[in-house]
Amino acid sequence: MEMKVNFDTTGLTEEEILEKIEERKQMPIGKYVAYRKNYLREVKPEYYAELIASGELINHLWDISDQADAMKNLLVEQQKANSPEWKEMEELYRDDFIRRVRLLEQFGAVADEVIYKEIIYV
């Protein structure tokens, strides 16, 4: 009979802990994932612990990352379509790289605020 020794208060065995560590190596990275993970750890520690114990943390973070990326793309495209400044830039200043980057950064910042409010910090 194989003896299993618990190494932490969650009741996981050494093998299970090593498995969790290996899973963490496959964790998605990116700013939305980092913000969500920190939010869960600091504001919702019970839910964070539940996700870790069930092995669903990585899936949860991948889902958050996918949702945030899709929402950012959608919001930026909507802002471009509704922005007179973007339309003017495309018509008159097509080769003005700095203007294009500045506008895209503005659109991205607005999209990030919506993503934080609706996906990350809930």
Number of C-alpha atoms within 10 A of each C-alpha: 3 4 6 10 11 14 13 10 6 11 12 16 15 14 13 13 16 12 12 15 11 11 13 14 9 9 14 17 11 10 10 23 22 15 14 20 20 16 16 19 14 11 13 13 13 12 13 19 15 12 16 15 14 9 15 13 20 19 13 15 21 17 14 20 22 14 15 22 16 11 18 21 12 13 19 21 15 13 18 16 11 11 14 11 13 19 14 11 17 13 10 10 13 13 11 11 10 9 15 17 11 11 18 17 13 14 19 18 14 15 21 21 13 16 20 15 10 12 17 24 13 11
